[in-house]
Amino acid sequence: MSANPPVCLPVRGFRCPFCGSRRRPYIQESVSSAGWMWLLVTLILTSLFAILTLFFCWPLLIGLPVFLIIGLLGLRSKDEYKVCSDCGIKLG
């Protein structure tokens, strides 16, 4: 059984530039590029920290999960964009 998309009613003043639809566009979210960069930088720093602590002070490895959690917080940074409900094209 598949989930049906919500019914989109016509919106006054809106028209899709690609298909000409007047139905209300969907609003979708995705992880922003700043969020992906935050994750990448913290993973690199966590890796360097892990390598250094293995050689010099291994008890500090306990702090690695903290760095990983801080890195995952970047994935909560979202960008919203509109999608045409008929043709599925991303709108501005």
Backbone as a ProteinNet text record, in pm:
[ID]
protein_1_A
[PRIMARY]
MSANPPVCLPVRGFRCPFCGSRRRPYIQESVSSAGWMWLLVTLILTSLFAILTLFFCWPLLIGLPVFLIIGLLGLRSKDEYKVCSDCGIKLG
[TERTIARY]
83.8	0	89	74.2	158.4	86.1	164.1	107.7	77.2	-41.7	-79.5	-29.8	21	63.4	-58	-38.6	-151.6	-209.6	-338.5	-405.9	-356.8	-315.9	-265.9	-371.2	-416.3	-517.6	-452.1	-523.2	-466.8	-435.4	-329.7	-287.8	-298.7	-361.7	-377.3	-241.3	-205.6	-82	39.5	25.2	139.5	120.3	227.4	227.1	368.1	376.5	505.7	561.4	686.8	744.3	773.8	770.2	804.2	680.2	581.9	464.7	337.4	339.8	222.9	120.6	152.2	58.4	30	-92.9	-131.7	-149.9	-116.6	-131.1	-18.2	-49.7	45.6	170.6	290.8	413.3	438.8	508.6	551.8	673.1	690.1	812.3	891.1	1014.4	1100.1	1225.2	1290.4	1413	1526.3	1647.2	1766.3	1877.6	1977.5	2090.3	2165.3	2192.8	2260.6	2407.2	2468.1	2609.1	2697.1	2654.6	2730.2	2727.9	2615.6	2606	2698.8	2706.6	2798.8	2943.8	2975.6	3112.4	3147.2	3052.3	3075.2	3105.9	3028.9	3052.6	3190.2	3226.7	3355.5	3472.2	3464.5	3573.1	3586	3474.4	3483.9	3531.4	3497.2	3549.7	3700.3	3749.3	3894	3965.5	3910.7	3972.9	3965.9	3856.3	3844	3947	3968.4	4068.5	4209	4241.5	4372.8	4388.2	4281.8	4284.5	4305.4	4239.2	4252.5	4394.6	4454	4590.4	4688.5	4673.5	4764.6	4749.5	4625.9	4608	4655.8	4652.1	4703.9	4853.3	4924.8	5069.7	5112.6	5036.3	5084.6	5006.5	4876.2	4798.2	4668.1	4673.2	4558.8	4433.9	4441.8	4316.1	4225.2	4279.4	4196.1	4101.4	4115.9	4025.3	3881.2	3861.1	3725.6	3648.4	3718.6	3653.6	3611.3	3648.2	3612.4	3461.7	3379.4	3235.1	3179.3	3239.1	3194.5	3218.1	3336.1	3364.8	3270.3	3239.6	3149.5	3008.4	2962.2	2829.5	2825.9	2932.6	2939.6	2936.1	3002.8	3001	2863.6	2791.5	2657.6	2556.8	2585.3	2495.8	2488.4	2592.5	2590.2	2483.7	2444.8	2341.9	2203.2	2189.2	2059.6	2038.3	2140.4	2129.2	2059	1939.6	1856	1831.5	1814.4	1769.6	1631.9	1540.4	1407.4	1399.2	1327.3	1303.2	1167.6	1111.7	979.2	994.1	899.9	897.7	758.1	749.9	621.2	549.1	421.4	346.5	309.4	317.4	284	408.4	506.8	621.8	741.5	743	850.8	979.1	975	1093.2	1118.1	1244.7	1283	1266	1192.5	1164.1	1247	1326.1	1405.8	1433.3
-116.4	0	123.6	209.3	328	448.3	538.7	659.7	759.1	812.1	911.7	1048.4	1129.4	1263.9	1347.4	1449.2	1532.5	1605.4	1633.5	1703.8	1847.7	1894.4	2030.9	2114	2214.8	2302.7	2412.6	2469.6	2579.8	2700.1	2769.6	2888	3008.2	3112.8	3233.2	3300.8	3330.1	3400.6	3311.2	3181.2	3092	3014.3	3001	2916.5	2859.6	2728.6	2664.4	2710.1	2756.5	2802.6	2689.8	2565.9	2454.2	2385	2355.5	2282	2364.7	2484.4	2570.5	2536.3	2445.5	2405	2521.1	2525.7	2627.7	2567.6	2439	2374.9	2416.5	2416.6	2458.7	2369.6	2429.8	2348.8	2287.5	2175.3	2112.3	2185.3	2182.4	2235.2	2115.5	2100.2	1990.4	2045.7	1961.6	1999.1	1905.6	1959.1	1877.2	1935.8	1856.2	1902.6	2009.3	2122.4	2231.3	2196.6	2266.1	2241.1	2281.4	2380.8	2418.2	2303.3	2232.7	2118.1	2005.3	1978	1874.1	1914.4	2043.4	2089.7	2077.9	2112.5	2099.8	1955.1	1862	1720.3	1677.3	1718.6	1680.9	1734	1860.8	1920.8	1852.3	1825.7	1760.8	1616.2	1546.7	1411.1	1412	1509.6	1521	1553.6	1648.6	1685	1569.6	1494.3	1379.6	1273.2	1251.4	1153.3	1195.8	1322.9	1372.1	1359.4	1393.7	1383.1	1237.8	1145.9	1003.5	954.2	993.9	950.8	1006.4	1134.8	1194.9	1132.7	1105.3	1048.7	904.2	830.6	693.3	691.2	790.6	794.7	861.4	958.7	1038.5	1018.5	1011.2	1003.9	929.2	797.4	717.4	731.1	769.6	785.9	896	985.6	1092.1	1041.1	914.9	858.5	855.1	870.6	874.4	993.5	1099.9	1219.8	1210	1102.5	1090.7	1091.8	1023.3	1031.6	1173.1	1255.7	1395.6	1466.9	1446.8	1508.9	1458.3	1329.3	1273.4	1329.2	1347.8	1405.5	1549.8	1624.8	1763.5	1766.2	1671.5	1664.7	1633.1	1544.4	1507.8	1620.6	1715.6	1831.1	1912.8	1907.1	1978.8	1927.4	1801.9	1744.8	1797.8	1868.4	1927.7	2060.8	2112.4	2236.9	2207.7	2261.1	2226.4	2347.1	2318.8	2417.3	2375.1	2471.8	2442.9	2490.1	2414.6	2455.4	2403.7	2468.6	2431.3	2341.3	2247	2151.9	2154.7	2162.8	2162.7	2031.4	2040.5	1920	1837.1	1894.8	1818.9	1758.1	1842.2	1792.1	1756.5	1798.5	1762.5	1842.4	1950.9	2034.5	2120.8	2134.5	2220.4	2366.2	2442.1	2582.1	2671.7	2759.9	2860.5	2829.8
0	0	0	-95.6	-104.3	-44.9	10.6	68.9	-42.5	-41.1	-140.8	-98.3	-192.6	-156.5	-119.1	-34.7	4.1	-117.6	-109.8	-218.9	-221.2	-337.3	-351.8	-422.9	-355.4	-413.1	-494.4	-590.5	-668.8	-580.4	-614.6	-540.8	-634.2	-586.3	-667.1	-686.4	-808.5	-838.3	-857.9	-836.1	-857.3	-986.5	-1062	-1180.9	-1197.5	-1215.8	-1236.7	-1371.5	-1374.1	-1500.1	-1598.9	-1554.6	-1642.8	-1699.7	-1612.7	-1661.8	-1662.2	-1600.3	-1599.8	-1492.7	-1402.3	-1297.1	-1202.9	-1154.8	-1057.3	-917.8	-901.4	-770.8	-677.6	-548.8	-445.3	-448.4	-448.8	-449.1	-310.7	-309.6	-185.5	-131.9	-1.2	60.1	112.1	63.7	106.1	172.6	249.4	319.3	280.6	283.9	265.4	352.2	380.3	460.5	380.3	445.1	376	350.8	256.2	226.5	345.2	423	543.1	644.7	652.6	743.1	702.5	570.6	522.2	546.8	527.7	552.7	701	789	932.9	969	913.6	940.1	890	770.2	712.1	796.2	834	912.6	1048.4	1115	1245.4	1233.4	1125	1107.4	1084.8	1008.7	987.1	1118.5	1193.5	1321.6	1421.3	1420.5	1509.1	1473.9	1344.4	1301.5	1345.8	1328.2	1371.9	1522.6	1595.4	1741.2	1783.8	1715.7	1750.4	1725.9	1613.7	1582.5	1685.2	1718.8	1816.3	1954.2	1995	2129.1	2137	2026.6	2028.7	2059.2	2006.1	2025	2154.7	2201	2313.5	2443	2436	2559.9	2532.7	2530.5	2488.4	2574.7	2704.4	2780.8	2725.4	2646.5	2589	2480.7	2439.9	2339.4	2387.2	2516.4	2571.6	2513.5	2475.8	2423.1	2278	2208.1	2066	2039.8	2119.4	2092	2100	2184.4	2193.9	2061.6	2001.5	1872.7	1764.5	1767.7	1666.7	1681	1803.6	1825.2	1778.2	1803.7	1756.1	1603.9	1539.6	1394.2	1339.7	1407.6	1360.7	1377.8	1465.2	1479.8	1351	1270.2	1143.4	1048	1063.9	977.2	1009.2	1119.8	1153.6	1082.7	1017.8	942.5	810.2	792	676.4	586.9	459.1	361.3	313	302.3	249.3	105.4	24.5	-113.9	-157.6	-259.6	-309.5	-430.4	-442.4	-552.7	-613.5	-745.4	-813.4	-784.9	-749	-715.1	-838	-957.8	-1078	-1144.3	-1175.8	-1252.5	-1164.6	-1036.8	-945.8	-962.8	-1038.6	-1060.6	-937	-899.2	-786.8	-829.3	-750.1	-781.6	-691.1	-748.9	-679.8	-542.2
[MASK]
++++++++++++++++++++++++++++++++++++++++++++++++++++++++++++++++++++++++++++++++++++++++++++

